[in-house]
């Protein structure tokens, strides 16, 4: 679950009242608070199965805030007092997050949709509340700028966004996602022009580099989380194979996506499967060496 800065500040105030070491983690075990602690810890299976029951593990007390998509509180110590404090913290944080979601702004609602944290009837209710059509052709454009915070980045991108149909929301400390409405005639060329305009505007306004990932279009709002993952993945994959590029379209990264997903032993496995005794006679030694080198270079990039 992504927490915006306002909710994070309120949770920080709660944890600061505790006279003991405390961590807040998301459902993946990534430390959310204190800020700057980027560790990812392994959560016990028992805690995942029953998150709202306090669990003592390795000298700390762990508890989740919710059954469905919990945040996890970790307090140092295993006494009855620590257990009671953990329960109270979890209840207060859970209540704070639930109240925040009940009063979500349009941008917050879209953030929940993009991250897959609103599904089914909840997604439909949020869409109806904020006037977002369920059926409309859209794509997601992901912006990542390591040197600029999201507030400055959003201000720089205002000129390339249609506020009537598009929604821009922060999805990380240095990341923004744009849910972009598309017409029936919009194609790659028009999206390329939009992405290029966004990149140029961002550079002029901030003087910083921005990486842009563009998803394939989706016709239904229920699939927007898939588009979000594509847009983010386009940057992750594209930068591996083109370290000078800044704009990446997921649909154009067919070969790169294939190579990105290859296992580490791809060079040995695929060269042995493809080039066996039956096929070796079709190739001379020089060609075989070139092909094996190709697979070996792929392995080194992974």
N, C-alpha and C positions, 0 to 999 in steps of 0.2 A: 504494500500500500504506500502510495506517495503522499507525503504530507507537505502542504505549502508552508511558507515561512511564518505565517501568522499562527497556525496551529502548532508548529514546532516551537515557537517562542512560548506559547502557553504551557506546553508539556514540559519544556525546560524549567519553567517556574515551579511546576509541581515537583520535579525531581530535585531541584535545588533545595527544597524544604526538608529533604531527607538527610539526616546526618550519617550517611553511609555511601559507599561507592555504588553507583547505579548505571546500568546500560539500558538502552531501548533498542530493540532489533526488529527488523521486518520479518515477514514470513519465510524469507530465504536465509535468515540468520545474519544478514548484513547489519552492522551497527549503524543506527540512525542518529542516536545521541549518546555521548557528546559529539558535536559536529567536528569533523576532521579525523575521527576514528573510523577508518575505512575497512576494519577487519570484517571477515565473514566467518562466523562461528558455526559449528555443527550443533544443531538442536537435537536433543534426544527424541527418539521415535515415540516414546511414551508421552512426552509433552505435546507432540504434534497430534497424537490421537485424542488427548484430553487436555486442551490448552488452558482451560479455565481453572484447573486444579493445581495448586502450588506443588512444585517438585524440587526436592533437594538433589543437587547434582554437583559433585566435586567441590563442595564447600560453598556453593552459591544457591540461592533460591530463585527459581524461574517460574513465571506464570504468564499466560496469554490474556489479552484483553477481550477476546471474542471467539466464538466457535467457528465462524465462517472464514474471515480473513484477519486473523489476529496480528497485533503487534505484541512483542514479548518483552517483559520487564525482567531484568536480571539484577538482583541485589546480593551483595557479598554477605555471607553468613547463613546459618541454618537454624537459628533459634526460633522459638515461638513468636518473639517480637518481630523478627525479620519476616516471618511468614505473614503475620497480620499486616505489616507495612506493605508487603508485596501485593496482597489482596486489595488493600485500599488504593494503592497506586494504579493497579490494573483497572479497577472500577472507575476511578476518576478519569484516567486517560481514555478508556473505552467510551464513557459518557461524552467526553469532550469531542471525540472523533465522530460519534453518531450525531450529535447536535450539529456539528459542522457540515456533515453530509446532508442533513435534512434541510439546511439553508444554503445549499450550494449555489454559487453564481453560475452563469452560463459557461464561463471558462472552466470552473471547477467541475461542472457536470461533464463537459467534453473530455477533460483530463481523465475522469473515471472511466468513460467509454473507451478512450484510446488505450488505457492500461489494462482493460479487461476486468475492471473492478465493479462494473455495472453490467448486468446481463439480464436477459429475459424481461420480466415485468418491471424490474427496477430500471432497466435501460429505457423501456418504453415510457415509463412514468417521467423520467428525467427529460426525455426528448419532448414529450407533450408539454411539460411545464415550461420549457424554454423555447418552444416553437421550432424544434428541429425535426424536419421530415424524416421518417424512417426510410423511405424509398427515394433516393436521389443519388445521382452519380457523383462520386467524390474520390479524392485521393488524399493521402497524408504527406506533408512535406516536413521533414525533420531538420532542424538547424542546431548545429553544435559549434560553440565558440568558446574555447578554453580560457581566453583572456578577457571575456566580457560577461558580466552578470546578466541575468535574464531580464531585469528591468530595462537596462540600457539596450539590450538586444531587441526587446519588443518595441521600444521607441524607435529604433533604427528601421524596423521593418513595417512601420505603420503605413508608409506610402505605397506599399505593394499589396495591401490586403483590402478586400472588399468587406467592410463591416456588416453589410446586410446579409451576406451568405457565408462568409468565412469566419472561423474562430481560431484565434491564436492563444495558446496556453503554455505555461512553463511546465516542463516534465522532469526537471533536474536543475542543479545549480547553474549549469551553463548550457542548458538545452531547452529548446522550444519546439512545439509541434503545431503545425497549421493544418486544420481540417478544411480542405479546399473544395468548394463546390465546383463541379465541372458541367459544361453544357454538352449537348449531344455531339457537337462538332469538335470539341476540344481534343487535340491530339498531342503527340510527343513534341512537335515543333512549338506549339503554343506553351506547353509546360516548360520547355527548354528556355524560351524567351522569358517566362516568369522567373525561373530559377536564376537565370543570368542577371535579370534586373534586381532581384533580391540580393545576390552576391555583390553587385556593383554598389547598390545603395548602402549595404552594410559596411563595405570597405570605406566608402566616402564618409559615412556618419561616425564610424568608430575607429577607423584605421587598423582594424583587426581582421584576421582571417576567419571565415566561417565555412564550415562543411555542411553540405546540403544533400539530403537523401530524399528521393521521391519514390513513392510506392506505385504499384499498379492501381488502376481505378477499381472501385467497389460500387455496386448498385444498391446495397442494403446497409443501413447503419449498424446492424448486428455484426457485420464483418469488418467494422472499422478498426478493431484491435489487431486483426491480421495485417491490415494496411500499415498500421503504426509500426509493427514489428518489421515489416518489409522496408519501410523508410529508414528506420534505425539500422537495420542490417545492411542496407545499401552502402552506408558510410563505412561500417566496420569492414565489409568485404572489399569495397572499392579502394579504400586506402591501402590495403595490403598489396594490390596489384597495380595501383597507379598513385604513387606517392606525390605526384605533382598536381593531381586533379583535386577539385573542390566540390563538384556537383556530380552526383551518381544516381542513375535511374535503376531501380531494382530489376525492371524488365529487360534491361540491356546487359545485365551482368550474368548471362546464362553460363558462359564458360567459367567465369570467376567463381560463381556459386558452386559449380561442380567441383572445381579445384579446392575451394575452401572447405568442402565437406569430406574431402578424401582423408582416409586414415593415415597415420604417421608412416606406416609401412607400405604405402601405396606403390612406391617405385619397385620394390621387390615383388609384391603380390601381383600387380597388374602386368608387369613385364613377363613374369613367369607364366601367367594364365594366357596372355595373348600370344606370346612368342614361344611356342613349344616346338617339338620336333617336326610336327606336320607343317607349321607355318614358317619355320626357320629357312627352309629352302627357297622361300620367296624373297628373301632379303640377303644382301651380302653383309659381311662383317662391319663395314663402315656404317651402313644404315642401322644395323642393330645397336651399335655403340651410340649413335645419335639418339635413338629412341630411348634407350636406357638412361642416357644422360638427362633427357627431358623429364622423365619420371623422377629422377634423383633431385633435379632442381625444384620440382614441385614439392617434394618432401621437405626440402630445406626451408621453403617459404612458409610451411605450415606451423 
